[in-house]
Amino acid sequence: MLKIANVEFENILMNASGVFSDSPYLLKTWEEAGIGGVVTKSITVEKKDPNPFSYNNGKIILIHGKDYTINSMGLPNKGLAWWKKELQKITFNVPLVISAATHTGILQEYARIVNELENIASMFEINVSCPNIKNEIIGYNLDSLRELLSNIKTKRSLSVKIPCYYKNDSLKKVILDFEEFGKQILKEKAYVHVPTQIDEIFLSKVLDLFQDFKIKCVTSHNTIPITHPLLSTPRGGLSGRPIHSIAVMQARSISAISNIDIIGSGGILNSQDVIDFLEIKNVKAVQLASGFYQYENPSLFIDKIKDGLGKYFN
């Protein structure tokens, strides 16, 4: 057992929101695979369909490569009422982390989700970093973050899932790699899109804000915003191997700035990727996403990760 933001988890592994988490029944599959806590798909107040796409017109919302994924799904989910009804039918034996989001940009929706699901959740993950919706990424706006957090009143612990704030040579390398990727595979350039005013100083301001609101945990990285003419929004999120080093560096920066509990996330494909996060002070657990696509079901992936972690499970 380990404690994250005063919530006891079975072990250091969680699924990341959005991966094999479209229903409570799929979340049970993760639980049965042996992870320490399950995370729902990001829930919005109203039902949200995937972003529109047309293969005939070359507008796509999901690209899978060997060790990366680009998605422009747009937070599809069945809405708050459906999730509330279905979650009440199932009992979980591990902590249930409910991911809350908005696709409308209405910040008060987060508080409504938290209020209605407070008696079901063990913890809430406040998703302010989805890159593939039409509205701004909330995690890049301090005023929006402040307003959002001021609206939430709950006895449950919160973790905030933040976007990429890192700008250094590693991010430049991702940009160059994916421009080349775009030219070779998609016949067009692909661009990483992080606003010019965002950097580690901004990250420090975000963490100060979390301290003001007594936020005890942060999920350290979401996908990196990427634009491409073939994506339907046209902005999507890049995950997998290309973002791992940046995600680890961001977790390290968070640890250096703050004593907040950290759930590491970003480009975990194997057990060494997990260890990269766990060696950082205040990283309590990790979330798994991209690596799942290499396997037929969650159990195979989780077993592979556990086999390589040794002391963390023995």
Legacy VTK file of the C-alpha trace (Angstrom):
# vtk DataFile Version 3.0
C-alpha trace
ASCII
DATASET POLYDATA
POINTS 314 float
0.000 0.000 0.000
1.140 3.550 -0.662
-0.452 6.889 0.100
-0.928 9.619 -2.510
-2.580 12.839 -1.380
-4.006 10.953 1.630
-5.503 8.205 -0.553
-4.172 4.657 -0.129
-3.363 2.883 -3.403
-2.608 -0.806 -3.841
0.604 -0.215 -5.802
2.437 2.296 -7.985
0.629 1.586 -11.279
-2.473 3.275 -12.707
-3.978 3.498 -16.152
-3.989 6.939 -17.729
-7.355 8.482 -18.435
-8.676 7.710 -21.904
-6.979 4.353 -22.456
-9.310 1.375 -22.197
-11.438 3.389 -19.777
-14.634 4.194 -21.668
-16.828 2.438 -19.099
-16.693 1.086 -15.534
-16.601 -2.419 -16.969
-13.407 -1.667 -18.873
-11.931 -0.144 -15.715
-12.554 -3.470 -13.974
-10.312 -5.049 -16.624
-7.477 -2.794 -15.471
-8.189 -3.659 -11.848
-8.128 -7.362 -12.652
-4.801 -6.833 -14.429
-3.297 -5.806 -11.095
-2.931 -2.035 -11.090
-3.130 -0.019 -7.888
-5.858 2.432 -8.896
-8.146 2.995 -11.872
-8.728 6.299 -13.681
-11.897 6.989 -15.653
-12.038 8.505 -19.087
-12.318 12.273 -18.754
-15.957 13.002 -17.966
-17.752 16.124 -19.178
-21.169 17.355 -18.067
-22.824 16.660 -21.404
-22.196 13.712 -23.681
-19.411 14.419 -26.173
-18.996 12.665 -29.517
-15.522 12.254 -31.045
-14.243 15.052 -33.222
-15.589 14.674 -36.768
-13.429 12.787 -39.199
-13.557 11.580 -42.788
-11.078 9.131 -44.240
-12.308 10.036 -47.708
-11.321 13.663 -47.160
-8.117 12.799 -45.319
-9.263 14.162 -41.956
-8.257 11.733 -39.200
-8.425 11.698 -35.392
-6.090 8.851 -34.411
-2.673 7.740 -35.642
-0.855 4.754 -34.132
2.838 4.176 -34.782
5.237 1.618 -33.354
6.000 3.635 -30.231
3.831 6.749 -30.455
0.230 7.855 -30.821
-1.293 11.086 -32.096
-4.918 11.542 -31.126
-7.425 14.227 -31.918
-10.396 12.481 -30.325
-11.754 15.558 -28.553
-12.714 14.133 -25.122
-15.460 11.746 -26.316
-17.484 10.343 -23.417
-21.049 9.500 -22.465
-21.533 12.400 -20.103
-21.965 12.940 -16.379
-25.439 11.416 -15.969
-24.439 8.164 -17.703
-21.218 7.814 -15.728
-22.960 8.503 -12.423
-25.552 5.825 -13.127
-23.058 3.214 -14.338
-20.446 3.785 -11.625
-23.077 3.121 -8.976
-23.515 -0.405 -10.356
-19.914 -1.504 -9.774
-17.699 -1.804 -6.722
-13.961 -1.357 -7.165
-11.388 -2.978 -4.903
-8.812 -0.295 -5.685
-9.154 3.505 -5.529
-11.325 5.065 -8.225
-9.887 8.278 -9.669
-12.495 10.240 -11.615
-11.138 12.477 -14.365
-13.142 15.693 -14.783
-12.964 17.908 -17.867
-14.830 20.413 -20.008
-15.094 20.570 -23.789
-17.168 23.754 -23.727
-14.718 25.946 -21.830
-17.285 26.504 -19.050
-15.130 26.265 -15.935
-18.053 25.715 -13.552
-18.593 22.291 -15.120
-15.653 20.892 -13.154
-17.331 21.747 -9.851
-20.598 20.165 -10.961
-18.853 16.900 -11.862
-17.016 16.849 -8.534
-20.195 17.613 -6.570
-22.262 14.905 -8.246
-19.606 12.175 -8.082
-18.009 13.019 -4.734
-19.568 10.037 -2.950
-18.312 7.650 -5.645
-14.752 8.870 -6.194
-11.681 8.148 -4.099
-9.899 11.060 -5.783
-10.530 13.470 -8.643
-8.111 14.209 -11.459
-8.792 17.668 -12.867
-7.863 17.546 -16.547
-6.742 21.018 -17.640
-4.465 19.817 -20.422
-6.435 18.157 -23.220
-4.873 19.479 -26.454
-7.501 18.339 -28.941
-10.518 20.485 -28.168
-11.427 23.790 -29.797
-11.104 25.896 -26.649
-7.832 26.994 -25.072
-5.818 24.599 -22.939
-6.849 25.729 -19.462
-3.499 24.785 -17.964
-1.888 27.559 -20.009
-4.034 30.284 -18.404
-3.435 31.151 -14.739
-6.647 33.152 -14.411
-8.713 30.240 -15.734
-6.941 27.818 -13.400
-7.593 30.082 -10.431
-11.282 30.443 -11.271
-11.681 26.710 -11.863
-10.083 25.717 -8.559
-11.953 28.368 -6.584
-15.253 26.804 -7.698
-14.429 23.293 -6.445
-15.442 22.452 -2.884
-14.892 18.814 -1.939
-13.696 16.560 0.843
-11.933 14.392 -1.758
-8.300 14.827 -2.728
-7.532 16.435 -6.077
-4.793 15.834 -8.599
-4.447 18.281 -11.477
-3.318 16.853 -14.813
-1.103 19.519 -16.353
0.168 20.111 -19.904
3.750 20.351 -21.136
5.471 23.470 -19.802
8.940 22.478 -20.934
10.895 24.360 -23.586
14.440 23.208 -24.166
16.563 21.264 -26.635
14.526 18.111 -26.066
11.321 19.822 -27.128
13.113 21.272 -30.147
14.175 17.733 -31.051
10.559 16.569 -30.868
9.598 19.412 -33.188
12.302 18.497 -35.686
11.540 14.784 -35.498
7.874 15.348 -36.166
8.404 17.802 -38.972
10.404 15.006 -40.583
7.722 12.478 -39.622
5.086 14.642 -41.232
7.007 14.985 -44.479
7.800 11.272 -44.756
4.581 9.677 -43.538
1.825 12.261 -43.850
3.343 14.286 -46.694
2.929 17.448 -44.639
4.856 19.050 -41.791
3.784 18.330 -38.217
4.349 21.019 -35.596
4.557 20.841 -31.824
2.399 23.639 -30.432
3.299 25.025 -26.992
2.528 28.754 -26.531
5.594 30.987 -26.585
4.903 32.431 -23.117
4.937 28.979 -21.490
8.112 27.833 -19.742
9.454 26.587 -16.396
8.799 29.977 -14.791
5.149 29.590 -15.724
5.214 26.061 -14.261
6.471 27.531 -10.990
3.540 29.968 -10.941
1.125 27.092 -11.555
2.577 25.119 -8.642
2.340 28.183 -6.388
-1.319 28.441 -7.332
-1.856 24.782 -6.445
-0.291 25.427 -3.054
-2.687 28.337 -2.495
-5.618 25.980 -3.080
-4.060 23.153 -1.043
-3.824 20.838 -4.054
-1.872 17.817 -2.827
-1.084 16.021 -6.083
-0.252 16.670 -9.719
-0.363 14.326 -12.695
2.824 15.551 -14.259
2.225 15.475 -18.011
-0.427 15.041 -20.674
0.134 14.586 -24.388
2.100 17.313 -26.187
-0.042 19.528 -28.448
0.760 18.939 -32.104
-0.788 20.455 -35.209
-1.089 18.845 -38.601
-3.327 19.538 -41.631
-4.657 15.967 -41.630
-5.925 16.118 -38.060
-9.571 17.047 -37.869
-9.290 19.793 -35.224
-6.408 20.270 -36.566
-4.665 20.064 -33.166
-3.969 16.716 -31.523
-1.895 15.203 -28.755
1.408 13.374 -29.197
2.203 10.576 -26.736
4.624 7.684 -26.480
8.371 7.395 -26.873
8.999 10.881 -28.368
7.734 12.661 -25.246
9.213 10.439 -22.523
12.402 12.385 -21.846
10.492 15.676 -21.694
7.877 14.205 -19.362
10.599 12.923 -17.029
12.326 16.317 -17.030
9.058 18.059 -16.233
8.465 15.693 -13.295
11.993 16.461 -12.109
11.309 20.198 -12.374
8.097 19.847 -10.371
10.010 17.951 -7.685
12.658 20.671 -7.514
10.077 23.448 -7.172
7.464 21.877 -4.900
6.846 19.117 -2.348
3.558 18.188 -4.015
2.909 14.475 -4.623
3.584 13.556 -8.255
1.968 10.937 -10.468
4.409 10.492 -13.333
3.014 10.236 -16.834
4.418 10.345 -20.334
5.810 7.822 -22.793
5.947 4.746 -20.554
6.512 1.699 -22.744
8.499 -0.562 -20.400
9.644 -1.004 -16.810
12.735 1.185 -17.231
10.476 4.055 -18.256
8.605 3.563 -14.983
11.865 3.591 -13.012
12.874 6.847 -14.737
9.952 8.466 -12.926
10.189 6.597 -9.627
13.785 7.718 -9.117
12.533 11.321 -8.872
11.748 12.663 -5.410
8.006 12.888 -4.637
6.956 10.684 -7.576
4.579 8.269 -5.868
3.118 6.397 -8.840
2.883 6.364 -12.628
0.139 6.250 -15.225
0.312 3.947 -18.244
-1.133 4.653 -21.676
0.867 4.367 -24.905
2.512 1.069 -23.983
-0.873 -0.607 -23.835
-1.189 -0.483 -27.614
1.710 -2.927 -27.955
-0.305 -5.672 -26.262
-3.601 -7.465 -26.760
-4.969 -6.653 -23.312
-4.020 -4.745 -20.150
-2.934 -7.873 -18.257
-0.094 -8.635 -20.664
1.233 -5.085 -20.432
0.936 -4.884 -16.643
2.622 -8.273 -16.192
5.508 -7.152 -18.397
5.926 -3.941 -16.401
5.794 -5.725 -13.041
8.317 -8.347 -14.131
10.871 -5.633 -14.772
10.300 -3.612 -11.614
11.784 -6.068 -9.132
12.091 -4.350 -5.757
9.017 -2.210 -6.320
6.782 -5.288 -6.221
8.814 -7.900 -4.283
LINES 1 315
314 0 1 2 3 4 5 6 7 8 9 10 11 12 13 14 15 16 17 18 19 20 21 22 23 24 25 26 27 28 29 30 31 32 33 34 35 36 37 38 39 40 41 42 43 44 45 46 47 48 49 50 51 52 53 54 55 56 57 58 59 60 61 62 63 64 65 66 67 68 69 70 71 72 73 74 75 76 77 78 79 80 81 82 83 84 85 86 87 88 89 90 91 92 93 94 95 96 97 98 99 100 101 102 103 104 105 106 107 108 109 110 111 112 113 114 115 116 117 118 119 120 121 122 123 124 125 126 127 128 129 130 131 132 133 134 135 136 137 138 139 140 141 142 143 144 145 146 147 148 149 150 151 152 153 154 155 156 157 158 159 160 161 162 163 164 165 166 167 168 169 170 171 172 173 174 175 176 177 178 179 180 181 182 183 184 185 186 187 188 189 190 191 192 193 194 195 196 197 198 199 200 201 202 203 204 205 206 207 208 209 210 211 212 213 214 215 216 217 218 219 220 221 222 223 224 225 226 227 228 229 230 231 232 233 234 235 236 237 238 239 240 241 242 243 244 245 246 247 248 249 250 251 252 253 254 255 256 257 258 259 260 261 262 263 264 265 266 267 268 269 270 271 272 273 274 275 276 277 278 279 280 281 282 283 284 285 286 287 288 289 290 291 292 293 294 295 296 297 298 299 300 301 302 303 304 305 306 307 308 309 310 311 312 313
